[in-house]
Amino acid sequence: MYQTEHVSRAGKINHDYFLCRFHVEYSEYDAMIEIESGDILRGSLPAKQLKYIQVWSDILKAELLENFISMRSDSKLYKKITPLS
């Protein structure tokens, strides 16, 4: 996995800046999930919901990666991904 360091405006090194990731909101919880591993990079989720998100993201990994890469490029185009229901 491609990983590097990014220094924020505050001068702090942000190691997850270049990790492929997506955001999850559930009730009062908010988390950033790495696409490749399904690990929480930031925030928190209840264990049951995290497991559900990890299974969902594993099934849709290729689409999530494609969207992440597209959004980081100049095109800023993405495909709608079926949400959890």
Secondary structure as UniProt FT lines:
FT   STRAND          6..7
FT   TURN            9..10
FT   STRAND          13..14
FT   TURN            15..18
FT   STRAND          21..26
FT   TURN            27..28
FT   STRAND          29..34
FT   TURN            35..37
FT   STRAND          40..43
FT   HELIX           47..59
FT   HELIX           61..72
//
